[in-house]
Every structure is written in structure tokens, then in C-alpha cells.
Amino acid sequence: MKLTRGELRPSYDVVIIGGGGHGMATAYYLAKRFGITNVAVLERSYIGSGGTGRNTTVLRANYKTPETIRFYQESFELYAGLQQELDYHMLRSERGLFWLAHSEPQLRNQRERALQNQHFGVDTVYLDAHQVHEVCPQIDMTGGGKRPVLGAAYHPPGSIIRHDAVVWGYAGAAQRLGVQVLQGIEVTGLTIQGGRCVGVVTDRGPIAAGAVLSAVGGYVTDIATMAGIRLPIVSHPLQALVTESYLPVLDHIVASADLHIYVSQSARGEVLIGAEIDPYSSYSTRSTFPFLASAAARAIDLFPFVAKLKVLRQWTGICDMTPDYSPLIGTSDVDRLFISSGWGTWGFKAIPVSGLRMAELIATGVVPPVLAPFALDRFRRDRAVPERASAGTH
């Protein structure tokens, strides 16, 4: 996928700040579904350089609240046909996802997850310890002799997909429809007149806009500050690593809510290991040895063969965490300034549905029902959507 060069126009119908998956998907659906092609996506670095390019590629719909189950199920369904729609190969691979329980509280949690998912038509089942071993014999059921596996919620359609291919696919398709994708342009301010956002200020000058969308992930508080808005978001680093290539042995995705770890194997044989967010707020993307040592030890408890593998690469992304672990997406206190944020550790899974529904909101001015629970004012209205129970890494 090659980005075309174009002159920065003085005005656009829509300006999208952030060239990651959410920004690109919104631009694509604005053009494809609503015929709005006078759109600019402004990325201060290169496209996919933020959370989209720094995640762990897992797709799933096995959430815990009715609101998030519906939301992520729609996204999961859109992902299923994304390669064909965008005409871009994304290496999507269905693996099946385990959510292991090593304690009685988590055992109850995983049983509840399975039942709740089934109620809303999401394919998740509860497996006891014997069934877990039958389906995935590579797991050390003793948990390294420390935390025996008691059972699991199993989500058969859980998948992995090439993360950078998702943003490249959306970018290429959006460009073919007339959207401008511009890299190396930093937004330094917002132009607000009479309580309405009418443009952005960049390091190349001002741009007028009929609407502005902030899709900048963990840096959303910087953009909100430009508009005089305070958001209930704290940004935390989230690290992950991959090992050197190893013969294919793990064809599932395995997460543990008690060990705060998740493990999968890539198509190239690398074993991918992720864990919890770092316990401090920061914009630093430096990797740390304490994370490496801790995550590796927990992964070895589940998969002893990992102990002999060398670490190939380690990276860090920035997660925009809300108090209830659900996204902040929709309108803001400033007219025609929209925000797609608060994605925490599962924004990659939401790219298609957030892009489609944000495009619908921007184009029509009507909040789609699937977005309504995640409005920015829900905390003032005491309508939080608590989703921490769906995270195996917090």
C-alpha cells in the first residue's frame, strides 16, 4: 500500500486527527457508506504508529456487559469480511481463545462469562479442567506447580490478524475513494468559535473543517485540553514481547485472569506474550526489564517450553484507560468535535464498529444505538459501563 502525496487543502468537510485504525476506519466509512470524501486524516508520525501498530492482534467478542457484548460482536462480524471488503490480505486466523481460571472467584467469573455470551448469541462455552487439557494439551495444568488450572471460558471464534495490515487496508481503500491521508502533520490547536469546532491548527498552518474527530488514542487528553475539555482518562504503558521463531505448537490464544498473562503463537512461529498495563501513568514507549522478567516467568508457568526461547523483540504502547474500562466515544461538549477514545487495552478489536458508527454519527448527527452507552457524559449521569471483568490483564 502506497500513500499518495497531496497538497494540504484550506478546508475539509471532516478532519480526523490520528492515522491509526480508528481514524482510518472512520475516514473509509465516511467515504464508502455516506459519500463524504472531502476528508483529511492527519498523522503526526506515520500511519499505525500508535496503538494500532503496538498491540497484540487478538480479535474477540466475549465481553461481560450487554452493552459491550453487542458492540464488540458487531465489530467481530465486520472483521470477518474485512479482507474482502478492502481487498487487502490481513492474515486473519481463527484460533479459539481460552480465559483460564486458577481460583474459585475466577471460576465463577468464567462460568458467568460463558452464560452471558450465550444469551447474546456469542459463541463461548465453559470447560472444566479435563476439557481444557483435551482441547489444548500444551498448557501446564499445574500452572507451574503454583496455580492449577480449574477451568476456562472458551471462545472458539477468537482470532488473530495482522495489525498493521488493518490500518494499511483501510488507508488504501479510503484513498481510492478520495480521502487524503497526510503523514508528518501535527495538530497544535483547535479553532473554536461560538462553542463550535470549525477547524484545526497544524504545524503547517490552519485548516477549516465542518467537523473534527480526535482519534489519537492515549494522547486524547492533549487534544481535549485544546478544547478546554477534561476527560476521565489516564494513559498507561502496556508492554508485550515476542520470542524467536519456534516450531508451530500453540494454535490457540490463552489468557489467564489470575496470572494476568496472555500467550499466542504467530504465523511465523514467534511466541507472543502480553501482560497487564504498567501501574503508573506515562507516555513513555520504552520497554522495561521488570516487565520482561515478570511476564516471561508467568508465561513459563503455563508453557514450560517457552523457557528455552530467546526474546526477539519487545515493545510498548499507550493505553487510554477510563474509570469503568469502557470507551468514550461520540459527541463532546464542543459542537462538531467528536471523540473516539478510552479504548484501554482493547481498541484494536473495536476498529471496524467504531469507524462505521462514528462515521454514521458525523454524517447524520444521530447517535447510533450501539454507541449510546459509551457517551462522554455517562459518569455525570451515573451510567458507567463496568468492563474490568473482561480484561485478563488488569
C-alpha positions, 0 to 999 in steps of 0.5 A: 500500500502506497500513500499518495502525496497531496497538497494540504487543502484550506478546508475539509468537510471532516478532519480526523486527527490520528492515522491509526485504525480508528481514524482510518476506519472512520475516514473509509466509512465516511467515504464508502457508506455516506459519500463524504470524501472531502476528508483529511486524516492527519498523522503526526508520525506515520500511519499505525504508529500508535496503538494500532501498530503496538498491540497484540492482534487478538480479535474477540467478542466475549465481553461481560456487559450487554452493552459491550457484548453487542458492540464488540460482536458487531465489530467481530462480524465486520472483521470477518469480511474485512479482507474482502471488503478492502481487498487487502490480505490481513492474515486473519486466523481463527484460533479459539481463545481460552480465559483460564481460571486458577481460583474459585472467584475466577471460576465463577467469573468464567462460568458467568462469562460463558452464560452471558455470551450465550444469551447474546448469541456469542459463541463461548462455552465453559470447560472444566479442567479435563476439557481444557487439557483435551482441547489444548494439551500444551498448557501446564495444568499445574500452572507451574506447580503454583496455580492449577488450572480449574477451568476456562471460558472458551471462545472458539471464534477468537482470532488473530490478524495482522495489525498493521495490515488493518490500518494499511487496508483501510488507508488504501481503500479510503484513498481510492475513494478520495480521502487524503491521508497526510503523514508528518502533520501535527495538530497544535490547536483547535479553532473554536468559535461560538462553542463550535469546532470549525477547524484545526491548527497544524504545524503547517498552518490552519485548516477549516473543517465542518467537523473534527474527530480526535482519534489519537488514542492515549494522547486524547487528553492533549487534544481535549485540553485544546478544547478546554475539555477534561476527560476521565482518562489516564494513559498507561504503558502496556508492554508485550514481547515476542520470542524467536521463531519456534516450531508451530505448537500453540494454535490457540490464544490463552489468557489467564485472569489470575496470572494476568498473562496472555500467550499466542503463537504467530504465523511465523512461529514467534511466541507472543506474550502480553501482560497487564498495563504498567501501574503508573501513568506515562507516555513513555514507549520504552520497554522495561526489564521488570516487565520482561522478567515478570511476564516471561516467568508467568508465561513459563508457568503455563508453557514450560517450553517457552523457557528455552526461547530467546526474546526477539523483540519487545515493545510498548504502547499507550493505553487510554484507560477510563474509570469503568474500562469502557470507551468514550466515544461520540459527541463532546461538549464542543459542537462538531468535535467528536471523540473516539477514545478510552479504548484501554487495552482493547481498541484494536478489536473495536476498529471496524464498529467504531469507524462505521458508527462514528462515521454514521454519527458525523454524517447524520448527527444521530447517535447510533444505538450501539454507541449510546452507552459509551457517551462522554457524559455517562459518569455525570449521569451515573451510567458507567459501563463496568468492563474490568471483568473482561480484561485478563490483564488488569 
